[in-house]
Every structure is written in structure tokens, then in C-alpha cells.
């Protein structure tokens, strides 16, 4: 029996996609939106209430995530629901939730992050 490990070589497209994901995750609100959408699609008003942010702020972050290709707007009558653009993203976010980081206590304490 033979077993092989397939290693994907990162192309410029892969690198750009990971950079977009990194940009999205660099903001706590955008990260919270992605984590909420990994469970199921949601309406912006429901997301705003769940995350405790204004609808305007949520709309701005959804526009950013849409522009990065991470979420999509799904028409639903007169409203639109938002969903992750790719089902693999939910799996990737689940895996990221399992990562444990050991952070210097004074390194990333708010806006003055020096990491």
C-alpha cells in the first residue's frame, strides 16, 4: 500500500487570497462576522444585533468582506442574506479556532500592538 502527501505550491493567486483573509481577520468585527457566518447565512440586521454593532458599521465591514471575495450577498425577497463565499472557508475558520497562541502579555494590548 502506498501513501502520498500532496503539497500545494503557493501561487501568486493563493498568496493574494491568504493576504485577503489575513486582512479580514485583522479586524475583530470582521473576524466576528466570518465566525458567525460559518454557522449559517444571516441577515445584516441580525448580525448587527448579535455582534452588538451598528448597522452602518456592519454594512461597511460586509462591503469589505464582499470586496475581498470572502462573503456573498444572497437575495431573499426584498432582503439579502450574507453567506461565506466558499464552504472551505468555514472549515478553515474551524481549524483556526483550534490554534493556540502564546502571546507576550504586553505585546498586543489594544491599539498599540507592536507585533
N, C-alpha and C positions, 0 to 999 in steps of 0.2 A: 504494500500500500504506500502510495506516495502522497506527500502533503506539500503544499506550496504556500508561501506567503506572498501575496500580491501587494507591492508597494507602488502607490501612485506618485508619479513625479509631479511636483507642483508647477503648473504652467503660469504664465502671467495672469491668465484669467482666474485661476484658483487663488493666486496671491491677492488679486483685487477683491475677490469675493470674501476672503478671510478678513481683509482690511475693512471692508464694509461692515462685516459682522462685529469686528472689534470696535469700530466707531459707534455702532448701535449700542453695544454693551457698555460703552464708556459713560453713558448717562443712566443714572438709576431709574428714571421714569421710563426710558426706552427699554431698558432691561426688564422692568416690571411688566411692561406691555407684552413683550415677547414671551415672558414666562407665563403670563395669563393666557395668551393665545395658544400656548402649546396644549392646553387642556381642551379648548374648543373655540370656534369662532365667536365673536362678540360684537355687540353694537357699541359705538363710541361712547354714548351716554352711560351705558352700563360699566364700561371700562373706567370712565372718569370717576364714577361713584365708587367702584371697587378699589381704585387706587388712591382716592382722596385728592384728586387734582381737578383743576378747572377744565371745562370742555374745550376752551380755547387752547390751553396748554397741551391737552391730549391731542387735539387736532393737529397742532404743529409737529408733535412727535410722530404721529401717524403719517404725516406727509413725508417726514424724513425717512421713516422706515419703508414707506412705499417707494420713495426715490432710490433707496438702497436695494430694492428688489426683495426685501425680506417679508413684507406683508402685502396682501392684495385686498382690494375692496370688492365685495360680492354684493351686487344689487339684490335687494329683498323688498319688493314693492316700492314704496316711497322712501325707504331707508336703505342703508348699506351696512352690511356686517363686515368685519375685518377678520382675516384668517392668515395663518402663516402661508407664505407663497410656496413652500416646498415641505412635504411631510418629513423629510430628512432633518429639517431644522428642529423639529420637536424632539427627535432622538438625540441630536447634538446638544440641545439645551438640557435634556435629562442627564446626559453624560457630564456636562459642565457642572451640574448641581452636585455631582458626586466628588468633584475635585476639592481637595482640602488644601488651603493655602496657609502658610505660616508667615505672618506679616509682622514687621517691626512695629511695636506699639505707637511710636511717634512718626512713622513714615507717612501713612495715608490717613491723616486725621482731618478730613474735610477739604476745603478749597486749596489748602497749602500743600497738597500732595507733592512729594519730592521724588517719587519712584520713577 
